[in-house]
Amino acid sequence: MSEQHSNTQQNHSNSNTQNPTSDSQQEPTQQGTGFWSTVKSIVGAMFGVQSEAQRQKDFQQGSALHFIIGGVVFTIVFIFTILYFVNSALESAGQ
């Protein structure tokens, strides 16, 4: 009987230590990903270095509109930054 009781206690303690995220999954999650998380995801996606975990979080909690607007803004800023550096290089080259 004591052997069965100790096995039950051991199984219960193992279930608590094996999956520490199960408690956080039961709590209500925040809707959305937040501004900096969205920016990080957009930059990561633009350069192709986004992790699978971050991608799944974006699809589950993020808003498509935020990612679309952020992607358009980032693309425009990127294009103007490239144009600035090209024009600066051409000016310094004397053309």
N, C-alpha and C positions, 0 to 999 in steps of 0.2 A: 504494500500500500504506500509506504513512504517513497519507494522508487517511482511509482506512478505520479505521486504528488511532486517530486523533484523534477520529473520530466515535463510536467505541465508548467511548472514555474520556469524552467529553462526555455521551453517553447515560447512562453509569453514574453520573456525578456529578449529572446532572439527576434521575435516579430517587431518589437519596439526598436531594436538597434539596426535591423536589416533595411528598413525603409523609413528614414527620418523625414522624407518629404511627404509621407502620407498624411501627417497632421496638417501640413500647410495646404494640402489639396482640399481638405475639408473646410477650411476657412474660406470666407468669400474673397474672391480675387478682385483686385482693382481693375476696372475697365480701362482700356487704353494702355499705351506703353509709355507715356510721358514724353516731354519734348526732347530731352537729351537722348533717350533711348531711340526715339524716331530718327533723330539726326545721325546717331551712330549706325543704325540699320541702313539708312539711305547711303551714307558714305561707304559702308561695308559692301553694300550691293553694287554700287557704282564701280568699285575696284575689285569686286569678285572675291572678297575675303570674309564674307559673313558665315558664321557658324550655323550648323543645322539646328541647334537648340534655339538660337536667336531667331532664325527664320520661322520655326514653329511657333514661338511666342508671338511674333509679329502677326502671323496668320490667325492665331487664336484670340489675341487681345487688341491688336492694332486696328486702326481705321484706314480703309483703302484711300479715302479722300486725303488724309494727312500724308500718306506716302506719295500719292500722285502730286500733290502741291509741292511737297518737299523735293521730289525728284525734278520737277520742272524748275524750281528756284535754284537748286544745286546746279543743274545743267546750264542755266543762264549765267550764273556766277562763274562757273568753270570756263565757259566760252569767252566771257569778257576778261577773265584773268589771262587766258592764253593770248587773246588779242593784245592786251596791254604788254605782255612780255615780248611778243613778236614785234610790235611797233617800237618798243624800247630798243630792241636789238637792231632793228633797221635804222633807227636814228643814230645809234652809236656807230654803226657801220658807215654812216655818211650817205645814206640814200634817201 
